[in-house]
Amino acid sequence: NGARHFLVIACTLDRLTLGLRPFWDQGTGPINWLDVAAPPKSTFWGVLNLAFGKRKTWMEKGGYAGGRAETLEVQCDAPFVLDGEVYPSHGHVRITTTQPIVFLSA
């Protein structure tokens, strides 16, 4: 549809580095997602609210969206970053999860 995005995050973590909680607890599923349209509206207040996991009514009207999902289907016609590595556009990206992995530490 030609929509432009400032930021898209999808992960199974409930919070990010430094305790940031940009995800809204809407929907069900293991994948937390955030989508901020470009250009973002009220960037300063938007980022501040996202950092603390606050969802304000003006944010949805301003292009901020988020929630939880079982699977995400993303149409992508530009390169994207996954775990710090840049990948070329594939047109369509499907994001799903697997069974949890247990890490052991001594």
Backbone torsions as a table, in degrees:
resi	resn	phi	psi	omega
1	ASN	NA	-0.3	176.9
2	GLY	80.6	7.3	179.2
3	ALA	-65.2	143.1	178.3
4	ARG	-106.9	146.4	-176.2
5	HIS	-124.7	134.2	176.4
6	PHE	-81.1	-41.1	-177.1
7	LEU	-154.9	133.9	172.7
8	VAL	-132.9	125.6	177.9
9	ILE	-126.4	136.2	173.6
10	ALA	-139.8	124.9	177.9
11	CYS	-161.4	167.9	179.9
12	THR	-95.3	1.1	178.0
13	LEU	-79.0	146.2	175.7
14	ASP	-84.8	-22.2	177.5
15	ARG	-144.8	158.3	-178.8
16	LEU	-105.1	-173.8	178.1
17	THR	-52.2	147.2	-179.9
18	LEU	65.1	17.4	177.3
19	GLY	77.6	12.5	179.8
20	LEU	-64.1	138.2	-178.1
21	ARG	-128.4	73.1	-175.4
22	PRO	-80.1	0.6	-173.0
23	PHE	-97.4	144.4	178.4
24	TRP	-100.1	136.0	-175.4
25	ASP	-85.7	63.5	177.5
26	GLN	-115.0	137.9	179.4
27	GLY	86.7	-172.8	179.8
28	THR	-130.6	162.0	177.8
29	GLY	122.5	163.7	-175.6
30	PRO	-82.7	-12.3	-176.1
31	ILE	-96.7	119.9	171.1
32	ASN	-87.7	137.2	179.2
33	TRP	-137.7	151.6	178.4
34	LEU	-139.7	135.7	178.2
35	ASP	-134.9	121.9	177.7
36	VAL	-118.2	118.5	-178.9
37	ALA	-66.9	155.9	176.5
38	ALA	-107.8	139.7	-11.6
39	PRO	-75.6	147.1	-178.7
40	PRO	-70.0	146.7	176.3
41	LYS	-88.0	142.1	177.3
42	SER	43.9	59.5	-173.7
43	THR	-52.9	-47.6	-177.4
44	PHE	-58.8	-52.1	-178.0
45	TRP	-69.8	-33.2	177.6
46	GLY	-63.3	-48.5	179.9
47	VAL	-64.0	-41.9	179.3
48	LEU	-60.9	-46.4	178.6
49	ASN	-65.7	-40.3	178.7
50	LEU	-63.5	-38.9	-178.9
51	ALA	-58.4	-33.1	-177.9
52	PHE	-104.5	11.5	176.7
53	GLY	68.9	22.9	-179.6
54	LYS	-91.0	136.2	179.0
55	ARG	-114.9	116.8	179.4
56	LYS	-106.8	149.3	-177.0
57	THR	-60.8	-34.5	-179.2
58	TRP	-66.4	-23.7	-176.1
59	MET	-65.4	-42.7	-179.8
60	GLU	-64.3	-39.8	177.0
61	LYS	-68.8	-25.5	-178.5
62	GLY	-90.1	8.4	175.7
63	GLY	97.5	9.9	176.8
64	TYR	-97.0	130.9	178.9
65	ALA	-142.1	152.4	179.0
66	GLY	-169.7	169.8	179.0
67	GLY	166.3	-157.6	179.0
68	ARG	-125.3	149.5	-179.0
69	ALA	-152.1	157.2	172.9
70	GLU	-78.2	-40.9	-177.3
71	THR	-145.4	145.9	174.4
72	LEU	-120.2	136.7	174.5
73	GLU	-113.7	120.5	-175.7
74	VAL	-122.9	126.6	171.8
75	GLN	-89.1	124.4	-173.5
76	CYS	-137.5	114.8	179.5
77	ASP	-107.9	19.7	178.8
78	ALA	-137.0	160.0	175.9
79	PRO	-57.5	152.6	179.1
80	PHE	-136.3	159.9	-178.6
81	VAL	-107.1	129.9	176.4
82	LEU	-130.0	118.9	-178.0
83	ASP	50.6	41.5	175.3
84	GLY	83.4	-0.7	179.9
85	GLU	-111.6	137.6	-179.0
86	VAL	-87.4	130.9	178.8
87	TYR	-118.6	147.0	177.7
88	PRO	-71.3	161.1	178.9
89	SER	-61.9	138.9	175.2
90	HIS	-117.8	2.6	-179.9
91	GLY	81.5	-45.1	-176.5
92	HIS	-142.2	127.9	178.6
93	VAL	-125.7	130.4	176.8
94	ARG	-110.6	127.2	-178.1
95	ILE	-112.9	121.8	178.8
96	THR	-135.9	175.6	177.4
97	THR	-119.6	166.5	174.5
98	THR	-115.6	-173.5	174.8
99	GLN	-64.4	148.9	179.2
100	PRO	-59.0	147.1	176.6
101	ILE	-103.8	131.4	-179.5
102	VAL	-95.9	126.5	176.8
103	PHE	-104.1	136.0	177.8
104	LEU	-108.5	142.1	175.5
105	SER	-135.1	151.6	-178.3
106	ALA	-104.2	NA	NA
